[in-house]
Structures are given as structure tokens and as C-alpha cells.
Amino acid sequence: MIKATWKKSAIGYDPETRATVASLGFRRLNQVRELPDNDAVRGMLKKVSFLVAVEGEAWVPPRRARYKAPRKRSAKKHSRGH
């Protein structure tokens, strides 16, 4: 069994990343889950390693928001010329 803790919110990340966190069974931040030790779970944990800490491995929070989904700027706000 692998113990994993959800450390960082998935708000602002792409739907695929949020779905991976949900499929691991996390419902709230700082929740600890015991997950089966198989290739599928390890792959999901690797994919969201910047959001989830695994017991026995060092977790370093992301320094910048480089994993977040790109968003378009508001055309209305920027068309005013300010």
C-alpha cells in the first residue's frame, strides 16, 4: 500500500489533472489515502506529483504556476487601451 497526501489545490489546473486527483479518491486538501501499489496508481501519482505527496518521497511545491491551464485574456478589458 502507498500512503499519499493531497497537498495543493487543483483549482486552475486543466480538467485532466483534476480528474486524476479525483480518481485517486481525494475529496479535500490534506487528506491521506492508502492506495494499492500497482502501475496504474503509480502512474497517476507521477502525473500529479506537484499536487500530491507520497510517503517516503520528498514533496516540493511548484515554484511557479507553469502547470496551470493557459487562459485567454478578456478581450473587453484589453480592448479599452489601458
PDB file with SEQRES, HELIX, SHEET and CRYST1 records, atoms N, CA, C and O in Angstrom:
SEQRES   1 A   82  MET ILE LYS ALA THR TRP LYS LYS SER ALA ILE GLY TYR          
SEQRES   2 A   82  ASP PRO GLU THR ARG ALA THR VAL ALA SER LEU GLY PHE          
SEQRES   3 A   82  ARG ARG LEU ASN GLN VAL ARG GLU LEU PRO ASP ASN ASP          
SEQRES   4 A   82  ALA VAL ARG GLY MET LEU LYS LYS VAL SER PHE LEU VAL          
SEQRES   5 A   82  ALA VAL GLU GLY GLU ALA TRP VAL PRO PRO ARG ARG ALA          
SEQRES   6 A   82  ARG TYR LYS ALA PRO ARG LYS ARG SER ALA LYS LYS HIS          
SEQRES   7 A   82  SER ARG GLY HIS                                              
HELIX    1 AA1 PRO A   15  SER A   23  1                                   9    
HELIX    2 AA2 ASP A   39  LYS A   47  1                                   9    
HELIX    3 AA3 ALA A   75  HIS A   78  1                                   4    
SHEET    1 AA1 3 VAL A  32  LEU A  35  0                                        
SHEET    2 AA1 3 ILE A   2  TRP A   6 -1                                        
SHEET    3 AA1 3 VAL A  52  VAL A  54 -1                                        
CRYST1    1.000    1.000    1.000  90.00  90.00  90.00 P 1           1          
ATOM      1  N   MET A   1       0.836  -1.185   0.000  1.00  0.00           N  
ATOM      2  CA  MET A   1       0.000   0.000   0.000  1.00  0.00           C  
ATOM      3  C   MET A   1       0.880   1.248   0.000  1.00  0.00           C  
ATOM      4  O   MET A   1       1.947   1.271   0.614  1.00  0.00           O  
ATOM      5  N   ILE A   2       0.423   2.268  -0.686  1.00  0.00           N  
ATOM      6  CA  ILE A   2       1.122   3.545  -0.770  1.00  0.00           C  
ATOM      7  C   ILE A   2       0.277   4.582  -0.042  1.00  0.00           C  
ATOM      8  O   ILE A   2      -0.930   4.669  -0.268  1.00  0.00           O  
ATOM      9  N   LYS A   3       0.906   5.373   0.834  1.00  0.00           N  
ATOM     10  CA  LYS A   3       0.201   6.466   1.504  1.00  0.00           C  
ATOM     11  C   LYS A   3       0.480   7.749   0.740  1.00  0.00           C  
ATOM     12  O   LYS A   3       1.635   8.126   0.543  1.00  0.00           O  
ATOM     13  N   ALA A   4      -0.585   8.417   0.310  1.00  0.00           N  
ATOM     14  CA  ALA A   4      -0.462   9.669  -0.436  1.00  0.00           C  
ATOM     15  C   ALA A   4      -1.305  10.738   0.237  1.00  0.00           C  
ATOM     16  O   ALA A   4      -2.372  10.459   0.784  1.00  0.00           O  
ATOM     17  N   THR A   5      -0.803  11.980   0.187  1.00  0.00           N  
ATOM     18  CA  THR A   5      -1.499  13.117   0.787  1.00  0.00           C  
ATOM     19  C   THR A   5      -1.688  14.189  -0.264  1.00  0.00           C  
ATOM     20  O   THR A   5      -0.748  14.550  -0.972  1.00  0.00           O  
ATOM     21  N   TRP A   6      -2.915  14.700  -0.364  1.00  0.00           N  
ATOM     22  CA  TRP A   6      -3.206  15.789  -1.302  1.00  0.00           C  
ATOM     23  C   TRP A   6      -2.770  17.085  -0.645  1.00  0.00           C  
ATOM     24  O   TRP A   6      -3.350  17.486   0.364  1.00  0.00           O  
ATOM     25  N   LYS A   7      -1.745  17.760  -1.203  1.00  0.00           N  
ATOM     26  CA  LYS A   7      -1.125  18.910  -0.568  1.00  0.00           C  
ATOM     27  C   LYS A   7      -1.499  20.256  -1.192  1.00  0.00           C  
ATOM     28  O   LYS A   7      -1.520  21.268  -0.492  1.00  0.00           O  
ATOM     29  N   LYS A   8      -1.792  20.287  -2.488  1.00  0.00           N  
ATOM     30  CA  LYS A   8      -2.032  21.561  -3.170  1.00  0.00           C  
ATOM     31  C   LYS A   8      -3.319  21.470  -3.967  1.00  0.00           C  
ATOM     32  O   LYS A   8      -3.610  20.441  -4.577  1.00  0.00           O  
ATOM     33  N   SER A   9      -4.078  22.537  -3.962  1.00  0.00           N  
ATOM     34  CA  SER A   9      -5.371  22.567  -4.633  1.00  0.00           C  
ATOM     35  C   SER A   9      -5.221  22.415  -6.145  1.00  0.00           C  
ATOM     36  O   SER A   9      -4.221  22.839  -6.725  1.00  0.00           O  
ATOM     37  N   ALA A  10      -6.217  21.812  -6.769  1.00  0.00           N  
ATOM     38  CA  ALA A  10      -6.222  21.618  -8.211  1.00  0.00           C  
ATOM     39  C   ALA A  10      -7.017  22.707  -8.926  1.00  0.00           C  
ATOM     40  O   ALA A  10      -7.256  22.603 -10.129  1.00  0.00           O  
ATOM     41  N   ILE A  11      -7.427  23.745  -8.209  1.00  0.00           N  
ATOM     42  CA  ILE A  11      -8.164  24.843  -8.820  1.00  0.00           C  
ATOM     43  C   ILE A  11      -7.251  25.553  -9.815  1.00  0.00           C  
ATOM     44  O   ILE A  11      -6.115  25.897  -9.489  1.00  0.00           O  
ATOM     45  N   GLY A  12      -7.743  25.765 -11.002  1.00  0.00           N  
ATOM     46  CA  GLY A  12      -6.977  26.463 -12.024  1.00  0.00           C  
ATOM     47  C   GLY A  12      -6.196  25.534 -12.933  1.00  0.00           C  
ATOM     48  O   GLY A  12      -5.628  25.988 -13.926  1.00  0.00           O  
ATOM     49  N   TYR A  13      -6.153  24.262 -12.627  1.00  0.00           N  
ATOM     50  CA  TYR A  13      -5.447  23.302 -13.461  1.00  0.00           C  
ATOM     51  C   TYR A  13      -6.417  22.705 -14.476  1.00  0.00           C  
ATOM     52  O   TYR A  13      -7.632  22.827 -14.327  1.00  0.00           O  
ATOM     53  N   ASP A  14      -5.881  22.067 -15.497  1.00  0.00           N  
ATOM     54  CA  ASP A  14      -6.725  21.529 -16.565  1.00  0.00           C  
ATOM     55  C   ASP A  14      -7.628  20.407 -16.036  1.00  0.00           C  
ATOM     56  O   ASP A  14      -7.308  19.784 -15.024  1.00  0.00           O  
ATOM     57  N   PRO A  15      -8.742  20.149 -16.706  1.00  0.00           N  
ATOM     58  CA  PRO A  15      -9.703  19.144 -16.230  1.00  0.00           C  
ATOM     59  C   PRO A  15      -9.100  17.746 -16.103  1.00  0.00           C  
ATOM     60  O   PRO A  15      -9.532  16.962 -15.258  1.00  0.00           O  
ATOM     61  N   GLU A  16      -8.122  17.430 -16.923  1.00  0.00           N  
ATOM     62  CA  GLU A  16      -7.486  16.114 -16.862  1.00  0.00           C  
ATOM     63  C   GLU A  16      -6.737  15.928 -15.530  1.00  0.00           C  
ATOM     64  O   GLU A  16      -6.781  14.854 -14.930  1.00  0.00           O  
ATOM     65  N   THR A  17      -6.065  16.968 -15.089  1.00  0.00           N  
ATOM     66  CA  THR A  17      -5.346  16.915 -13.819  1.00  0.00           C  
ATOM     67  C   THR A  17      -6.325  16.788 -12.657  1.00  0.00           C  
ATOM     68  O   THR A  17      -6.102  16.005 -11.734  1.00  0.00           O  
ATOM     69  N   ARG A  18      -7.412  17.560 -12.705  1.00  0.00           N  
ATOM     70  CA  ARG A  18      -8.424  17.488 -11.646  1.00  0.00           C  
ATOM     71  C   ARG A  18      -9.070  16.105 -11.604  1.00  0.00           C  
ATOM     72  O   ARG A  18      -9.359  15.582 -10.528  1.00  0.00           O  
ATOM     73  N   ALA A  19      -9.295  15.514 -12.787  1.00  0.00           N  
ATOM     74  CA  ALA A  19      -9.895  14.180 -12.844  1.00  0.00           C  
ATOM     75  C   ALA A  19      -8.949  13.126 -12.274  1.00  0.00           C  
ATOM     76  O   ALA A  19      -9.398  12.158 -11.660  1.00  0.00           O  
ATOM     77  N   THR A  20      -7.654  13.307 -12.472  1.00  0.00           N  
ATOM     78  CA  THR A  20      -6.677  12.362 -11.923  1.00  0.00           C  
ATOM     79  C   THR A  20      -6.683  12.407 -10.403  1.00  0.00           C  
ATOM     80  O   THR A  20      -6.639  11.366  -9.748  1.00  0.00           O  
ATOM     81  N   VAL A  21      -6.737  13.610  -9.839  1.00  0.00           N  
ATOM     82  CA  VAL A  21      -6.792  13.750  -8.373  1.00  0.00           C  
ATOM     83  C   VAL A  21      -8.068  13.108  -7.843  1.00  0.00           C  
ATOM     84  O   VAL A  21      -8.039  12.417  -6.825  1.00  0.00           O  
ATOM     85  N   ALA A  22      -9.177  13.330  -8.521  1.00  0.00           N  
ATOM     86  CA  ALA A  22     -10.452  12.748  -8.088  1.00  0.00           C  
ATOM     87  C   ALA A  22     -10.435  11.219  -8.224  1.00  0.00           C  
ATOM     88  O   ALA A  22     -10.988  10.521  -7.374  1.00  0.00           O  
ATOM     89  N   SER A  23      -9.811  10.696  -9.277  1.00  0.00           N  
ATOM     90  CA  SER A  23      -9.778   9.252  -9.476  1.00  0.00           C  
ATOM     91  C   SER A  23      -8.888   8.551  -8.454  1.00  0.00           C  
ATOM     92  O   SER A  23      -9.032   7.351  -8.219  1.00  0.00           O  
ATOM     93  N   LEU A  24      -7.968   9.301  -7.848  1.00  0.00           N  
ATOM     94  CA  LEU A  24      -7.174   8.740  -6.755  1.00  0.00           C  
ATOM     95  C   LEU A  24      -7.987   8.673  -5.464  1.00  0.00           C  
ATOM     96  O   LEU A  24      -7.553   8.066  -4.485  1.00  0.00           O  
ATOM     97  N   GLY A  25      -9.165   9.297  -5.464  1.00  0.00           N  
ATOM     98  CA  GLY A  25     -10.068   9.211  -4.323  1.00  0.00           C  
ATOM     99  C   GLY A  25      -9.986  10.380  -3.364  1.00  0.00           C  
ATOM    100  O   GLY A  25     -10.560  10.326  -2.276  1.00  0.00           O  
ATOM    101  N   PHE A  26      -9.280  11.438  -3.746  1.00  0.00           N  
ATOM    102  CA  PHE A  26      -9.160  12.598  -2.864  1.00  0.00           C  
ATOM    103  C   PHE A  26     -10.404  13.468  -2.964  1.00  0.00           C  
ATOM    104  O   PHE A  26     -10.941  13.695  -4.048  1.00  0.00           O  
ATOM    105  N   ARG A  27     -10.856  13.956  -1.788  1.00  0.00           N  
ATOM    106  CA  ARG A  27     -12.022  14.824  -1.739  1.00  0.00           C  
ATOM    107  C   ARG A  27     -11.711  16.174  -1.122  1.00  0.00           C  
ATOM    108  O   ARG A  27     -12.387  17.157  -1.427  1.00  0.00           O  
ATOM    109  N   ARG A  28     -10.690  16.248  -0.251  1.00  0.00           N  
ATOM    110  CA  ARG A  28     -10.343  17.517   0.405  1.00  0.00           C  
ATOM    111  C   ARG A  28      -8.836  17.594   0.587  1.00  0.00           C  
ATOM    112  O   ARG A  28      -8.141  16.578   0.606  1.00  0.00           O  
ATOM    113  N   LEU A  29      -8.347  18.817   0.720  1.00  0.00           N  
ATOM    114  CA  LEU A  29      -6.917  19.031   0.909  1.00  0.00           C  
ATOM    115  C   LEU A  29      -6.441  18.384   2.205  1.00  0.00           C  
ATOM    116  O   LEU A  29      -7.198  18.254   3.168  1.00  0.00           O  
ATOM    117  N   ASN A  30      -5.187  17.987   2.210  1.00  0.00           N  
ATOM    118  CA  ASN A  30      -4.519  17.333   3.336  1.00  0.00           C  
ATOM    119  C   ASN A  30      -5.138  15.985   3.705  1.00  0.00           C  
ATOM    120  O   ASN A  30      -4.888  15.461   4.790  1.00  0.00           O  
ATOM    121  N   GLN A  31      -5.930  15.437   2.819  1.00  0.00           N  
ATOM    122  CA  GLN A  31      -6.489  14.112   3.036  1.00  0.00           C  
ATOM    123  C   GLN A  31      -5.412  13.071   2.723  1.00  0.00           C  
ATOM    124  O   GLN A  31      -4.678  13.199   1.742  1.00  0.00           O  
ATOM    125  N   VAL A  32      -5.327  12.049   3.560  1.00  0.00           N  
ATOM    126  CA  VAL A  32      -4.365  10.970   3.364  1.00  0.00           C  
ATOM    127  C   VAL A  32      -5.118   9.739   2.885  1.00  0.00           C  
ATOM    128  O   VAL A  32      -6.137   9.358   3.461  1.00  0.00           O  
ATOM    129  N   ARG A  33      -4.606   9.118   1.821  1.00  0.00           N  
ATOM    130  CA  ARG A  33      -5.235   7.917   1.275  1.00  0.00           C  
ATOM    131  C   ARG A  33      -4.217   6.795   1.212  1.00  0.00           C  
ATOM    132  O   ARG A  33      -3.051   7.030   0.895  1.00  0.00           O  
ATOM    133  N   GLU A  34      -4.645   5.587   1.509  1.00  0.00           N  
ATOM    134  CA  GLU A  34      -3.823   4.410   1.286  1.00  0.00           C  
ATOM    135  C   GLU A  34      -4.282   3.795  -0.022  1.00  0.00           C  
ATOM    136  O   GLU A  34      -5.428   3.366  -0.157  1.00  0.00           O  
ATOM    137  N   LEU A  35      -3.374   3.761  -0.978  1.00  0.00           N  
ATOM    138  CA  LEU A  35      -3.705   3.303  -2.325  1.00  0.00           C  
ATOM    139  C   LEU A  35      -2.953   2.013  -2.622  1.00  0.00           C  
ATOM    140  O   LEU A  35      -1.865   1.798  -2.089  1.00  0.00           O  
ATOM    141  N   PRO A  36      -3.517   1.149  -3.467  1.00  0.00           N  
ATOM    142  CA  PRO A  36      -2.816  -0.086  -3.819  1.00  0.00           C  
ATOM    143  C   PRO A  36      -1.535   0.220  -4.591  1.00  0.00           C  
ATOM    144  O   PRO A  36      -1.471   1.180  -5.359  1.00  0.00           O  
ATOM    145  N   ASP A  37      -0.526  -0.606  -4.378  1.00  0.00           N  
ATOM    146  CA  ASP A  37       0.768  -0.397  -5.027  1.00  0.00           C  
ATOM    147  C   ASP A  37       0.781  -1.129  -6.360  1.00  0.00           C  
ATOM    148  O   ASP A  37       1.233  -2.271  -6.446  1.00  0.00           O  
ATOM    149  N   ASN A  38       0.282  -0.463  -7.404  1.00  0.00           N  
ATOM    150  CA  ASN A  38       0.327  -1.049  -8.743  1.00  0.00           C  
ATOM    151  C   ASN A  38       0.740   0.025  -9.752  1.00  0.00           C  
ATOM    152  O   ASN A  38       0.841   1.203  -9.410  1.00  0.00           O  
ATOM    153  N   ASP A  39       0.975  -0.390 -10.980  1.00  0.00           N  
ATOM    154  CA  ASP A  39       1.490   0.521 -12.007  1.00  0.00           C  
ATOM    155  C   ASP A  39       0.523   1.656 -12.328  1.00  0.00           C  
ATOM    156  O   ASP A  39       0.954   2.783 -12.573  1.00  0.00           O  
ATOM    157  N   ALA A  40      -0.780   1.371 -12.329  1.00  0.00           N  
ATOM    158  CA  ALA A  40      -1.767   2.401 -12.661  1.00  0.00           C  
ATOM    159  C   ALA A  40      -1.754   3.524 -11.626  1.00  0.00           C  
ATOM    160  O   ALA A  40      -1.757   4.702 -11.982  1.00  0.00           O  
ATOM    161  N   VAL A  41      -1.739   3.161 -10.362  1.00  0.00           N  
ATOM    162  CA  VAL A  41      -1.735   4.158  -9.290  1.00  0.00           C  
ATOM    163  C   VAL A  41      -0.426   4.929  -9.297  1.00  0.00           C  
ATOM    164  O   VAL A  41      -0.425   6.149  -9.126  1.00  0.00           O  
ATOM    165  N   ARG A  42       0.688   4.233  -9.492  1.00  0.00           N  
ATOM    166  CA  ARG A  42       1.982   4.915  -9.537  1.00  0.00           C  
ATOM    167  C   ARG A  42       2.044   5.914 -10.693  1.00  0.00           C  
ATOM    168  O   ARG A  42       2.619   6.993 -10.547  1.00  0.00           O  
ATOM    169  N   GLY A  43       1.462   5.568 -11.825  1.00  0.00           N  
ATOM    170  CA  GLY A  43       1.425   6.480 -12.967  1.00  0.00           C  
ATOM    171  C   GLY A  43       0.597   7.721 -12.680  1.00  0.00           C  
ATOM    172  O   GLY A  43       0.984   8.830 -13.048  1.00  0.00           O  
ATOM    173  N   MET A  44      -0.551   7.534 -12.021  1.00  0.00           N  
ATOM    174  CA  MET A  44      -1.389   8.675 -11.672  1.00  0.00           C  
ATOM    175  C   MET A  44      -0.691   9.579 -10.660  1.00  0.00           C  
ATOM    176  O   MET A  44      -0.770  10.804 -10.759  1.00  0.00           O  
ATOM    177  N   LEU A  45      -0.005   8.970  -9.681  1.00  0.00           N  
ATOM    178  CA  LEU A  45       0.714   9.768  -8.692  1.00  0.00           C  
ATOM    179  C   LEU A  45       1.865  10.536  -9.335  1.00  0.00           C  
ATOM    180  O   LEU A  45       2.164  11.661  -8.936  1.00  0.00           O  
ATOM    181  N   LYS A  46       2.498   9.940 -10.315  1.00  0.00           N  
ATOM    182  CA  LYS A  46       3.593  10.633 -11.007  1.00  0.00           C  
ATOM    183  C   LYS A  46       3.059  11.815 -11.805  1.00  0.00           C  
ATOM    184  O   LYS A  46       3.700  12.863 -11.888  1.00  0.00           O  
ATOM    185  N   LYS A  47       1.886  11.635 -12.385  1.00  0.00           N  
ATOM    186  CA  LYS A  47       1.289  12.692 -13.201  1.00  0.00           C  
ATOM    187  C   LYS A  47       0.908  13.918 -12.365  1.00  0.00           C  
ATOM    188  O   LYS A  47       1.022  15.049 -12.839  1.00  0.00           O  
ATOM    189  N   VAL A  48       0.463  13.703 -11.143  1.00  0.00           N  
ATOM    190  CA  VAL A  48       0.061  14.817 -10.275  1.00  0.00           C  
ATOM    191  C   VAL A  48       1.030  14.980  -9.103  1.00  0.00           C  
ATOM    192  O   VAL A  48       0.625  15.373  -8.009  1.00  0.00           O  
ATOM    193  N   SER A  49       2.297  14.682  -9.331  1.00  0.00           N  
ATOM    194  CA  SER A  49       3.299  14.737  -8.259  1.00  0.00           C  
ATOM    195  C   SER A  49       3.487  16.141  -7.703  1.00  0.00           C  
ATOM    196  O   SER A  49       3.981  16.292  -6.586  1.00  0.00           O  
ATOM    197  N   PHE A  50       3.108  17.168  -8.450  1.00  0.00           N  
ATOM    198  CA  PHE A  50       3.227  18.547  -7.974  1.00  0.00           C  
ATOM    199  C   PHE A  50       2.064  18.942  -7.072  1.00  0.00           C  
ATOM    200  O   PHE A  50       2.087  20.013  -6.467  1.00  0.00           O  
ATOM    201  N   LEU A  51       1.042  18.083  -6.976  1.00  0.00           N  
ATOM    202  CA  LEU A  51      -0.107  18.341  -6.112  1.00  0.00           C  
ATOM    203  C   LEU A  51      -0.189  17.368  -4.936  1.00  0.00           C  
ATOM    204  O   LEU A  51      -0.757  17.689  -3.892  1.00  0.00           O  
ATOM    205  N   VAL A  52       0.385  16.178  -5.116  1.00  0.00           N  
ATOM    206  CA  VAL A  52       0.220  15.098  -4.156  1.00  0.00           C  
ATOM    207  C   VAL A  52       1.580  14.655  -3.627  1.00  0.00           C  
ATOM    208  O   VAL A  52       2.523  14.472  -4.397  1.00  0.00           O  
ATOM    209  N   ALA A  53       1.676  14.483  -2.310  1.00  0.00           N  
ATOM    210  CA  ALA A  53       2.901  13.979  -1.684  1.00  0.00           C  
ATOM    211  C   ALA A  53       2.739  12.490  -1.395  1.00  0.00           C  
ATOM    212  O   ALA A  53       1.679  12.040  -0.960  1.00  0.00           O  
ATOM    213  N   VAL A  54       3.807  11.735  -1.646  1.00  0.00           N  
ATOM    214  CA  VAL A  54       3.815  10.298  -1.371  1.00  0.00           C  
ATOM    215  C   VAL A  54       4.737  10.052  -0.189  1.00  0.00           C  
ATOM    216  O   VAL A  54       5.839  10.597  -0.127  1.00  0.00           O  
ATOM    217  N   GLU A  55       4.283   9.225   0.751  1.00  0.00           N  
ATOM    218  CA  GLU A  55       5.081   8.945   1.940  1.00  0.00           C  
ATOM    219  C   GLU A  55       6.401   8.286   1.543  1.00  0.00           C  
ATOM    220  O   GLU A  55       6.428   7.338   0.758  1.00  0.00           O  
ATOM    221  N   GLY A  56       7.494   8.810   2.103  1.00  0.00           N  
ATOM    222  CA  GLY A  56       8.808   8.267   1.805  1.00  0.00           C  
ATOM    223  C   GLY A  56       9.530   9.015   0.699  1.00  0.00           C  
ATOM    224  O   GLY A  56      10.718   8.785   0.474  1.00  0.00           O  
ATOM    225  N   GLU A  57       8.835   9.904   0.004  1.00  0.00           N  
ATOM    226  CA  GLU A  57       9.441  10.701  -1.062  1.00  0.00           C  
ATOM    227  C   GLU A  57       9.293  12.176  -0.699  1.00  0.00           C  
ATOM    228  O   GLU A  57       8.287  12.592  -0.125  1.00  0.00           O  
ATOM    229  N   ALA A  58      10.306  12.951  -1.042  1.00  0.00           N  
ATOM    230  CA  ALA A  58      10.260  14.388  -0.753  1.00  0.00           C  
ATOM    231  C   ALA A  58       9.274  15.064  -1.690  1.00  0.00           C  
ATOM    232  O   ALA A  58       9.270  14.806  -2.894  1.00  0.00           O  
ATOM    233  N   TRP A  59       8.418  15.949  -1.120  1.00  0.00           N  
ATOM    234  CA  TRP A  59       7.477  16.713  -1.948  1.00  0.00           C  
ATOM    235  C   TRP A  59       7.899  18.168  -1.936  1.00  0.00           C  
ATOM    236  O   TRP A  59       8.046  18.782  -0.880  1.00  0.00           O  
ATOM    237  N   VAL A  60       8.092  18.707  -3.129  1.00  0.00           N  
ATOM    238  CA  VAL A  60       8.463  20.111  -3.268  1.00  0.00           C  
ATOM    239  C   VAL A  60       7.333  20.811  -4.009  1.00  0.00           C  
ATOM    240  O   VAL A  60       7.031  20.439  -5.142  1.00  0.00           O  
ATOM    241  N   PRO A  61       6.695  21.816  -3.405  1.00  0.00           N  
ATOM    242  CA  PRO A  61       5.614  22.514  -4.108  1.00  0.00           C  
ATOM    243  C   PRO A  61       6.151  23.231  -5.336  1.00  0.00           C  
ATOM    244  O   PRO A  61       7.305  23.659  -5.338  1.00  0.00           O  
ATOM    245  N   PRO A  62       5.343  23.371  -6.379  1.00  0.00           N  
ATOM    246  CA  PRO A  62       5.805  24.064  -7.581  1.00  0.00           C  
ATOM    247  C   PRO A  62       6.135  25.515  -7.276  1.00  0.00           C  
ATOM    248  O   PRO A  62       5.443  26.172  -6.500  1.00  0.00           O  
ATOM    249  N   ARG A  63       7.209  26.010  -7.900  1.00  0.00           N  
ATOM    250  CA  ARG A  63       7.647  27.376  -7.633  1.00  0.00           C  
ATOM    251  C   ARG A  63       6.815  28.403  -8.380  1.00  0.00           C  
ATOM    252  O   ARG A  63       6.578  29.501  -7.877  1.00  0.00           O  
ATOM    253  N   ARG A  64       6.373  28.050  -9.576  1.00  0.00           N  
ATOM    254  CA  ARG A  64       5.559  28.970 -10.365  1.00  0.00           C  
ATOM    255  C   ARG A  64       4.341  28.231 -10.867  1.00  0.00           C  
ATOM    256  O   ARG A  64       4.243  27.015 -10.702  1.00  0.00           O  
ATOM    257  N   ALA A  65       3.431  28.930 -11.465  1.00  0.00           N  
ATOM    258  CA  ALA A  65       2.196  28.326 -11.965  1.00  0.00           C  
ATOM    259  C   ALA A  65       2.384  27.823 -13.390  1.00  0.00           C  
ATOM    260  O   ALA A  65       1.535  28.072 -14.246  1.00  0.00           O  
ATOM    261  N   ARG A  66       3.476  27.124 -13.659  1.00  0.00           N  
ATOM    262  CA  ARG A  66       3.737  26.667 -15.030  1.00  0.00           C  
ATOM    263  C   ARG A  66       2.898  25.450 -15.409  1.00  0.00           C  
ATOM    264  O   ARG A  66       2.866  25.073 -16.580  1.00  0.00           O  
ATOM    265  N   TYR A  67       2.218  24.824 -14.444  1.00  0.00           N  
ATOM    266  CA  TYR A  67       1.395  23.653 -14.735  1.00  0.00           C  
ATOM    267  C   TYR A  67      -0.063  24.030 -14.981  1.00  0.00           C  
ATOM    268  O   TYR A  67      -0.862  23.189 -15.393  1.00  0.00           O  
ATOM    269  N   LYS A  68      -0.405  25.271 -14.733  1.00  0.00           N  
ATOM    270  CA  LYS A  68      -1.803  25.667 -14.856  1.00  0.00           C  
ATOM    271  C   LYS A  68      -2.220  25.776 -16.319  1.00  0.00           C  
ATOM    272  O   LYS A  68      -1.395  25.983 -17.209  1.00  0.00           O  
ATOM    273  N   ALA A  69      -3.504  25.632 -16.536  1.00  0.00           N  
ATOM    274  CA  ALA A  69      -4.047  25.700 -17.883  1.00  0.00           C  
ATOM    275  C   ALA A  69      -3.971  27.135 -18.404  1.00  0.00           C  
ATOM    276  O   ALA A  69      -4.312  28.077 -17.688  1.00  0.00           O  
ATOM    277  N   PRO A  70      -3.526  27.299 -19.646  1.00  0.00           N  
ATOM    278  CA  PRO A  70      -3.472  28.662 -20.183  1.00  0.00           C  
ATOM    279  C   PRO A  70      -4.880  29.207 -20.394  1.00  0.00           C  
ATOM    280  O   PRO A  70      -5.783  28.481 -20.810  1.00  0.00           O  
ATOM    281  N   ARG A  71      -5.054  30.480 -20.104  1.00  0.00           N  
ATOM    282  CA  ARG A  71      -6.362  31.114 -20.271  1.00  0.00           C  
ATOM    283  C   ARG A  71      -6.225  32.311 -21.194  1.00  0.00           C  
ATOM    284  O   ARG A  71      -5.180  32.958 -21.255  1.00  0.00           O  
ATOM    285  N   LYS A  72      -7.301  32.588 -21.907  1.00  0.00           N  
ATOM    286  CA  LYS A  72      -7.315  33.762 -22.769  1.00  0.00           C  
ATOM    287  C   LYS A  72      -7.570  35.000 -21.923  1.00  0.00           C  
ATOM    288  O   LYS A  72      -8.277  34.943 -20.917  1.00  0.00           O  
ATOM    289  N   ARG A  73      -6.996  36.103 -22.334  1.00  0.00           N  
ATOM    290  CA  ARG A  73      -7.255  37.359 -21.633  1.00  0.00           C  
ATOM    291  C   ARG A  73      -8.590  37.918 -22.102  1.00  0.00           C  
ATOM    292  O   ARG A  73      -9.017  37.671 -23.230  1.00  0.00           O  
ATOM    293  N   SER A  74      -9.220  38.645 -21.258  1.00  0.00           N  
ATOM    294  CA  SER A  74     -10.511  39.214 -21.582  1.00  0.00           C  
ATOM    295  C   SER A  74     -10.354  40.243 -22.707  1.00  0.00           C  
ATOM    296  O   SER A  74      -9.588  41.198 -22.577  1.00  0.00           O  
ATOM    297  N   ALA A  75     -11.073  40.047 -23.796  1.00  0.00           N  
ATOM    298  CA  ALA A  75     -10.995  40.972 -24.928  1.00  0.00           C  
ATOM    299  C   ALA A  75     -11.605  42.326 -24.558  1.00  0.00           C  
ATOM    300  O   ALA A  75     -11.133  43.368 -25.012  1.00  0.00           O  
ATOM    301  N   LYS A  76     -12.649  42.306 -23.737  1.00  0.00           N  
ATOM    302  CA  LYS A  76     -13.329  43.540 -23.355  1.00  0.00           C  
ATOM    303  C   LYS A  76     -12.396  44.443 -22.542  1.00  0.00           C  
ATOM    304  O   LYS A  76     -12.293  45.640 -22.811  1.00  0.00           O  
ATOM    305  N   LYS A  77     -11.728  43.869 -21.560  1.00  0.00           N  
ATOM    306  CA  LYS A  77     -10.864  44.641 -20.690  1.00  0.00           C  
ATOM    307  C   LYS A  77      -9.678  45.228 -21.456  1.00  0.00           C  
ATOM    308  O   LYS A  77      -9.302  46.378 -21.231  1.00  0.00           O  
ATOM    309  N   HIS A  78      -9.100  44.458 -22.339  1.00  0.00           N  
ATOM    310  CA  HIS A  78      -7.870  44.877 -23.008  1.00  0.00           C  
ATOM    311  C   HIS A  78      -8.114  45.651 -24.306  1.00  0.00           C  
ATOM    312  O   HIS A  78      -7.173  46.165 -24.909  1.00  0.00           O  
ATOM    313  N   SER A  79      -9.357  45.732 -24.728  1.00  0.00           N  
ATOM    314  CA  SER A  79      -9.651  46.483 -25.947  1.00  0.00           C  
ATOM    315  C   SER A  79      -9.801  47.988 -25.663  1.00  0.00           C  
ATOM    316  O   SER A  79      -9.851  48.802 -26.586  1.00  0.00           O  
ATOM    317  N   ARG A  80      -9.871  48.340 -24.369  1.00  0.00           N  
ATOM    318  CA  ARG A  80     -10.042  49.738 -23.985  1.00  0.00           C  
ATOM    319  C   ARG A  80      -8.748  50.542 -24.137  1.00  0.00           C  
ATOM    320  O   ARG A  80      -8.786  51.771 -24.174  1.00  0.00           O  
ATOM    321  N   GLY A  81      -7.613  49.861 -24.224  1.00  0.00           N  
ATOM    322  CA  GLY A  81      -6.356  50.558 -24.413  1.00  0.00           C  
ATOM    323  C   GLY A  81      -5.681  51.016 -23.142  1.00  0.00           C  
ATOM    324  O   GLY A  81      -4.826  51.901 -23.181  1.00  0.00           O  
ATOM    325  N   HIS A  82      -6.042  50.438 -22.025  1.00  0.00           N  
ATOM    326  CA  HIS A  82      -5.416  50.832 -20.759  1.00  0.00           C  
ATOM    327  C   HIS A  82      -4.175  50.059 -20.513  1.00  0.00           C  
ATOM    328  O   HIS A  82      -3.515  50.258 -19.493  1.00  0.00           O  
TER     329      HIS A  82                                                      
END                                                                             
